[in-house]
């Protein structure tokens, strides 16, 4: 979870660059102009970032910092691009159900934050149920997170 939080901080720069390029290309003058297009651009930009990183080395910068690597379910083979795409799409299950519930109950900002955090906690605890201790999105994508030793300098 620490790597996940660190990843979120690092992604701020990636999202900023994607948003800036989108704004320049579309000549956006107001933050709400082309909002759906910008959301799609960020979604695709993040997909490219994660799929590229996972297929290239099995690690993002945050994963390198915390010595975590994503590999195929056999625990050794690098993941294929199709696995990386499936894994990326399924990771949205961490947020979307909580957001949908909060929206359907017409919660305000505070209620939405607590609902999403509650769902994230439940979803994280579900990884403790199977023997493999893998997250649901990893089991479906046939990937696994492994611990790697830091490279000697």
C-alpha angles and dihedrals in degrees: 000000000000090000088049092054092045089050089055091055093048092048089063088079093046092050091045092055092046091049093046094050091046091050092050094046094047094037090234112187100175128046093236096050112107090000096158091047091051091050090051090048091052091047092051093041092053090047090054091047096050098039091048094048095045094047095043101049107346089246141085119207091267091048090052090051092052094038095242125141132186115223137160117287091266087071095236114054120085114249121260121236091252090055091048092052092048090047091050093050093046094051088072086074084080090071115012100072091051091047092048091050092048091048093048090051090045093234123177125237096282093048091047093051092050092045092051092045090049091051091047090053092049092046091049092050090052088068088068093062103071120067091240091059088217124143117255093249090054093049092050094044090046092237132127137203114230134183115244129196116244114256114257115244 
